[in-house]
Amino acid sequence: MKKDFTPENELLFLALGGSGEIGMNVNLYGCDGKWLMVDLGMTFGANEYPGIELVFADLEFIEERLDDLVGIVLTHGHEDHIGAVPYFAADLGVPLYATPFTADLIRLKLEEAGIAGDVELNVIDGDDSFALGPF
């Protein structure tokens, strides 16, 4: 159930996955009613969960607020930071931003999943700055 939750005049941090552990990194920053996602990773199933190969963060919070999501910044190319991109990026429907090497890895994942044409992938040079909404 979506509750009215609009951060204004403050910066909020919400870890949807990966906080305090290795894997499944998905973080949200909120400011002035907008949200920025940083990383969209996954983790691998462990021995205590037989038959489960991949584990993803629960994205329900941001899926209920997609109109306020300004984009996804991918910090680097490890699976725990980009592994969930082919599973969720097209449905989230916002632009992705990554440095050249990370963007190449993401592009390959999107092509393998057959959704490269459905996802906007922006390449940002490491020395460049850019703004997304209030961020």
C-alpha positions in Angstrom: 0.0 0.0 0.0 1.5 3.3 -1.1 1.6 5.9 1.7 2.2 9.6 1.0 5.9 9.8 1.5 7.5 12.9 -0.1 10.9 14.0 1.2 11.3 17.7 0.9 14.2 19.9 1.9 16.1 16.9 3.2 18.1 14.0 1.7 16.9 10.6 2.6 18.7 7.3 2.2 16.8 4.0 1.9 18.7 0.7 1.4 16.4 -1.8 -0.4 19.2 -4.5 -0.4 22.8 -5.1 0.1 23.3 -2.9 3.2 25.7 -4.6 5.6 26.2 -7.6 3.3 27.9 -8.5 0.0 25.4 -8.7 -2.8 22.0 -7.3 -3.9 23.0 -3.7 -3.8 20.0 -1.4 -4.4 19.9 2.0 -2.7 17.5 5.0 -3.0 18.2 8.6 -2.3 15.2 10.9 -1.9 15.0 14.6 -2.1 12.3 17.2 -2.9 9.8 14.5 -3.8 12.1 12.7 -6.2 14.1 9.4 -5.9 17.4 8.3 -7.4 18.3 4.6 -7.4 22.0 3.7 -7.1 22.8 0.2 -8.3 20.5 -2.6 -9.2 22.3 -5.7 -8.1 21.5 -9.3 -7.1 23.1 -12.0 -5.0 23.3 -15.7 -5.5 21.4 -18.3 -3.5 23.2 -20.0 -0.6 23.3 -23.5 0.7 20.6 -22.8 3.2 18.2 -22.1 0.4 18.3 -25.1 -1.9 17.0 -24.6 -5.4 17.2 -20.8 -5.2 19.9 -19.5 -7.7 19.3 -15.7 -7.7 18.0 -13.3 -5.1 16.8 -9.8 -5.8 15.8 -6.9 -3.5 12.2 -6.1 -3.0 11.5 -3.1 -5.2 7.9 -2.6 -4.1 8.6 0.8 -2.4 9.9 2.4 -5.6 7.6 0.5 -7.9 4.8 2.4 -6.2 6.5 5.7 -6.9 7.8 5.2 -10.4 6.6 8.7 -11.5 9.1 10.1 -9.0 12.1 8.0 -9.9 14.5 10.1 -12.0 17.0 7.4 -13.0 19.4 4.7 -12.0 23.1 5.2 -11.5 25.2 2.1 -11.8 28.5 2.5 -9.9 30.5 -0.4 -11.3 30.2 -3.7 -13.2 30.1 -6.3 -10.4 27.0 -8.6 -10.4 26.0 -7.4 -6.9 25.6 -3.9 -8.4 24.3 -4.6 -12.0 23.0 -8.2 -11.9 19.3 -7.3 -11.6 19.4 -4.8 -14.5 18.1 -7.2 -17.2 15.3 -8.4 -14.9 13.9 -5.0 -13.8 15.3 -2.0 -15.9 12.7 -2.2 -18.7 9.8 -2.3 -16.2 11.2 0.5 -14.1 11.2 2.6 -17.3 13.9 5.2 -16.3 17.2 6.0 -17.8 20.4 4.2 -16.7 23.7 6.0 -16.2 27.1 4.3 -16.1 30.7 4.8 -16.9 32.0 3.4 -20.2 33.2 0.0 -19.0 30.2 -0.6 -16.8 27.9 0.5 -19.6 29.5 -2.0 -22.0 28.7 -4.8 -19.4 25.2 -3.6 -19.0 24.6 -3.3 -22.8 25.7 -7.0 -23.1 23.2 -8.0 -20.4 20.4 -6.1 -22.0 21.2 -7.6 -25.5 21.3 -11.1 -24.0 17.9 -10.5 -22.4 16.5 -9.1 -25.7 15.6 -5.7 -24.1 18.4 -3.4 -25.3 15.9 -1.3 -27.3 13.6 -0.9 -24.3 16.1 0.6 -21.9 17.8 4.0 -22.2 21.5 3.6 -21.3 23.6 6.8 -20.9 27.4 6.7 -20.8 29.0 9.2 -18.4 32.7 9.8 -18.4 34.3 9.3 -15.0 35.3 13.0 -14.8 32.0 14.4 -15.9 29.3 15.7 -13.5 25.6 15.6 -14.3 22.3 16.3 -12.6 19.1 14.2 -12.3 16.2 16.2 -10.8 17.4 17.6 -7.5 20.5 15.3 -7.4 
